[in-house]
Amino acid sequence: MELLELKGVWNDVLDELEATNRIAWLAFFDARLAKLENQVLTLDFSDASKFQDGHDLKSTVSSSTYEALLIAIKKVTGLSLTLEFC
């Protein structure tokens, strides 16, 4: 799957995430899909109007929240990915 294809189903991923883990949905609903390469999805949270210095998700979100997103991605797309943030 290419990044453009994943972007095309991202709302489905978020819908699945919201149905199963609302906290994870809140953490990831404004993420921008920056890159998908070698089974690694890079999410970008930089939004000058919201976060002056970006969004340091790694320091504020539990591993179970990450796992919830990865499960939702797998359920919707069949992809087993890992996450990176920029």
KOLLO-75945 format. One record per residue (C-alpha): residue number from 1; x, y, z; residue in one letter. Coordinates in nm, 4 decimals. Example, Ala and Ser with C-alpha at 12.3 -4.5 7.8 and 13.67 -1.06 7.14 Angstrom:
2
<guti><k>1</k><c1>1.2300</c1><c2>-0.4500</c2><c3>0.7800</c3><r>A</r></guti>
<guti><k>2</k><c1>1.3670</c1><c2>-0.1060</c2><c3>0.7140</c3><r>S</r></guti>
# end
This chain:
86
<guti><k>1</k><c1>0.0000</c1><c2>0.0000</c2><c3>0.0000</c3><r>M</r></guti>
<guti><k>2</k><c1>0.1220</c1><c2>0.3473</c2><c3>-0.0852</c3><r>E</r></guti>
<guti><k>3</k><c1>0.0860</c1><c2>0.6565</c2><c3>0.1330</c3><r>L</r></guti>
<guti><k>4</k><c1>-0.1849</c1><c2>0.8005</c2><c3>-0.0922</c3><r>L</r></guti>
<guti><k>5</k><c1>-0.3910</c1><c2>0.4814</c2><c3>-0.0559</c3><r>E</r></guti>
<guti><k>6</k><c1>-0.3532</c1><c2>0.4887</c2><c3>0.3217</c3><r>L</r></guti>
<guti><k>7</k><c1>-0.4626</c1><c2>0.8523</c2><c3>0.3249</c3><r>K</r></guti>
<guti><k>8</k><c1>-0.7703</c1><c2>0.7429</c2><c3>0.1303</c3><r>G</r></guti>
<guti><k>9</k><c1>-0.8795</c1><c2>0.5073</c2><c3>0.4101</c3><r>V</r></guti>
<guti><k>10</k><c1>-0.7444</c1><c2>0.7084</c2><c3>0.7042</c3><r>W</r></guti>
<guti><k>11</k><c1>-1.0932</c1><c2>0.8251</c2><c3>0.8079</c3><r>N</r></guti>
<guti><k>12</k><c1>-1.1959</c1><c2>0.4587</c2><c3>0.8252</c3><r>D</r></guti>
<guti><k>13</k><c1>-0.8950</c1><c2>0.3920</c2><c3>1.0486</c3><r>V</r></guti>
<guti><k>14</k><c1>-0.9940</c1><c2>0.6834</c2><c3>1.2718</c3><r>L</r></guti>
<guti><k>15</k><c1>-1.3567</c1><c2>0.5636</c2><c3>1.2833</c3><r>D</r></guti>
<guti><k>16</k><c1>-1.2376</c1><c2>0.2197</c2><c3>1.3943</c3><r>E</r></guti>
<guti><k>17</k><c1>-1.0086</c1><c2>0.3760</c2><c3>1.6512</c3><r>L</r></guti>
<guti><k>18</k><c1>-1.2861</c1><c2>0.5967</c2><c3>1.7885</c3><r>E</r></guti>
<guti><k>19</k><c1>-1.5144</c1><c2>0.2942</c2><c3>1.8233</c3><r>A</r></guti>
<guti><k>20</k><c1>-1.2559</c1><c2>0.0929</c2><c3>2.0143</c3><r>T</r></guti>
<guti><k>21</k><c1>-1.0435</c1><c2>0.3449</c2><c3>2.2042</c3><r>N</r></guti>
<guti><k>22</k><c1>-1.1618</c1><c2>0.7041</c2><c3>2.2315</c3><r>R</r></guti>
<guti><k>23</k><c1>-0.8459</c1><c2>0.8152</c2><c3>2.4156</c3><r>I</r></guti>
<guti><k>24</k><c1>-0.6286</c1><c2>0.6886</c2><c3>2.1295</c3><r>A</r></guti>
<guti><k>25</k><c1>-0.8597</c1><c2>0.8575</c2><c3>1.8810</c3><r>W</r></guti>
<guti><k>26</k><c1>-0.8149</c1><c2>1.1875</c2><c3>2.0655</c3><r>L</r></guti>
<guti><k>27</k><c1>-0.4378</c1><c2>1.1442</c2><c3>2.0535</c3><r>A</r></guti>
<guti><k>28</k><c1>-0.4223</c1><c2>1.0693</c2><c3>1.6809</c3><r>F</r></guti>
<guti><k>29</k><c1>-0.7204</c1><c2>1.2342</c2><c3>1.5109</c3><r>F</r></guti>
<guti><k>30</k><c1>-0.5231</c1><c2>1.5398</c2><c3>1.3986</c3><r>D</r></guti>
<guti><k>31</k><c1>-0.2131</c1><c2>1.3512</c2><c3>1.2823</c3><r>A</r></guti>
<guti><k>32</k><c1>-0.0985</c1><c2>1.4080</c2><c3>0.9277</c3><r>R</r></guti>
<guti><k>33</k><c1>0.0339</c1><c2>1.1081</c2><c3>0.7406</c3><r>L</r></guti>
<guti><k>34</k><c1>0.3797</c1><c2>1.2214</c2><c3>0.6351</c3><r>A</r></guti>
<guti><k>35</k><c1>0.5469</c1><c2>0.9084</c2><c3>0.4985</c3><r>K</r></guti>
<guti><k>36</k><c1>0.4948</c1><c2>0.5350</c2><c3>0.4583</c3><r>L</r></guti>
<guti><k>37</k><c1>0.8137</c1><c2>0.3487</c2><c3>0.3838</c3><r>E</r></guti>
<guti><k>38</k><c1>0.9327</c1><c2>-0.0026</c2><c3>0.4719</c3><r>N</r></guti>
<guti><k>39</k><c1>0.6264</c1><c2>-0.0693</c2><c3>0.6883</c3><r>Q</r></guti>
<guti><k>40</k><c1>0.6982</c1><c2>0.2444</c2><c3>0.8943</c3><r>V</r></guti>
<guti><k>41</k><c1>0.4283</c1><c2>0.5116</c2><c3>0.9070</c3><r>L</r></guti>
<guti><k>42</k><c1>0.5542</c1><c2>0.8576</c2><c3>0.9928</c3><r>T</r></guti>
<guti><k>43</k><c1>0.2973</c1><c2>1.0870</c2><c3>1.1521</c3><r>L</r></guti>
<guti><k>44</k><c1>0.3362</c1><c2>1.4625</c2><c3>1.1624</c3><r>D</r></guti>
<guti><k>45</k><c1>0.1686</c1><c2>1.6660</c2><c3>1.4328</c3><r>F</r></guti>
<guti><k>46</k><c1>0.3277</c1><c2>2.0000</c2><c3>1.3506</c3><r>S</r></guti>
<guti><k>47</k><c1>0.0579</c1><c2>2.2624</c2><c3>1.3232</c3><r>D</r></guti>
<guti><k>48</k><c1>0.1686</c1><c2>2.6156</c2><c3>1.3944</c3><r>A</r></guti>
<guti><k>49</k><c1>-0.1813</c1><c2>2.7180</c2><c3>1.4981</c3><r>S</r></guti>
<guti><k>50</k><c1>-0.2031</c1><c2>2.4442</c2><c3>1.7643</c3><r>K</r></guti>
<guti><k>51</k><c1>0.1440</c1><c2>2.3511</c2><c3>1.8852</c3><r>F</r></guti>
<guti><k>52</k><c1>0.4259</c1><c2>2.6050</c2><c3>1.8938</c3><r>Q</r></guti>
<guti><k>53</k><c1>0.6967</c1><c2>2.3378</c2><c3>1.8983</c3><r>D</r></guti>
<guti><k>54</k><c1>0.5111</c1><c2>2.0421</c2><c3>1.7514</c3><r>G</r></guti>
<guti><k>55</k><c1>0.3411</c1><c2>1.7617</c2><c3>1.9423</c3><r>H</r></guti>
<guti><k>56</k><c1>0.5663</c1><c2>1.5429</c2><c3>2.1569</c3><r>D</r></guti>
<guti><k>57</k><c1>0.3356</c1><c2>1.2446</c2><c3>2.1596</c3><r>L</r></guti>
<guti><k>58</k><c1>0.5962</c1><c2>0.9905</c2><c3>2.2689</c3><r>K</r></guti>
<guti><k>59</k><c1>0.6329</c1><c2>1.1531</c2><c3>2.6089</c3><r>S</r></guti>
<guti><k>60</k><c1>0.2598</c1><c2>1.1870</c2><c3>2.6752</c3><r>T</r></guti>
<guti><k>61</k><c1>0.0897</c1><c2>0.8760</c2><c3>2.5363</c3><r>V</r></guti>
<guti><k>62</k><c1>0.1030</c1><c2>0.5192</c2><c3>2.6659</c3><r>S</r></guti>
<guti><k>63</k><c1>0.2178</c1><c2>0.2240</c2><c3>2.4596</c3><r>S</r></guti>
<guti><k>64</k><c1>-0.1376</c1><c2>0.0847</c2><c3>2.4686</c3><r>S</r></guti>
<guti><k>65</k><c1>-0.2537</c1><c2>0.3988</c2><c3>2.2870</c3><r>T</r></guti>
<guti><k>66</k><c1>0.0023</c1><c2>0.3390</c2><c3>2.0108</c3><r>Y</r></guti>
<guti><k>67</k><c1>-0.1031</c1><c2>-0.0239</c2><c3>1.9959</c3><r>E</r></guti>
<guti><k>68</k><c1>-0.4691</c1><c2>0.0754</c2><c3>1.9575</c3><r>A</r></guti>
<guti><k>69</k><c1>-0.3811</c1><c2>0.2783</c2><c3>1.6475</c3><r>L</r></guti>
<guti><k>70</k><c1>-0.1729</c1><c2>-0.0037</c2><c3>1.5012</c3><r>L</r></guti>
<guti><k>71</k><c1>-0.4588</c1><c2>-0.2490</c2><c3>1.5596</c3><r>I</r></guti>
<guti><k>72</k><c1>-0.7066</c1><c2>-0.0143</c2><c3>1.3893</c3><r>A</r></guti>
<guti><k>73</k><c1>-0.4709</c1><c2>0.0257</c2><c3>1.0920</c3><r>I</r></guti>
<guti><k>74</k><c1>-0.4326</c1><c2>-0.3525</c2><c3>1.0632</c3><r>K</r></guti>
<guti><k>75</k><c1>-0.8074</c1><c2>-0.4118</c2><c3>1.0892</c3><r>K</r></guti>
<guti><k>76</k><c1>-0.8889</c1><c2>-0.1594</c2><c3>0.8159</c3><r>V</r></guti>
<guti><k>77</k><c1>-0.5931</c1><c2>-0.2125</c2><c3>0.5816</c3><r>T</r></guti>
<guti><k>78</k><c1>-0.4354</c1><c2>-0.5460</c2><c3>0.6721</c3><r>G</r></guti>
<guti><k>79</k><c1>-0.1008</c1><c2>-0.3689</c2><c3>0.7217</c3><r>L</r></guti>
<guti><k>80</k><c1>0.1298</c1><c2>-0.4374</c2><c3>1.0152</c3><r>S</r></guti>
<guti><k>81</k><c1>0.3129</c1><c2>-0.1104</c2><c3>1.0667</c3><r>L</r></guti>
<guti><k>82</k><c1>0.5331</c1><c2>0.0647</c2><c3>1.3166</c3><r>T</r></guti>
<guti><k>83</k><c1>0.5068</c1><c2>0.4346</c2><c3>1.3963</c3><r>L</r></guti>
<guti><k>84</k><c1>0.7473</c1><c2>0.7252</c2><c3>1.3807</c3><r>E</r></guti>
<guti><k>85</k><c1>0.6814</c1><c2>1.0909</c2><c3>1.4515</c3><r>F</r></guti>
<guti><k>86</k><c1>0.8218</c1><c2>1.4053</c2><c3>1.3003</c3><r>C</r></guti>
# end
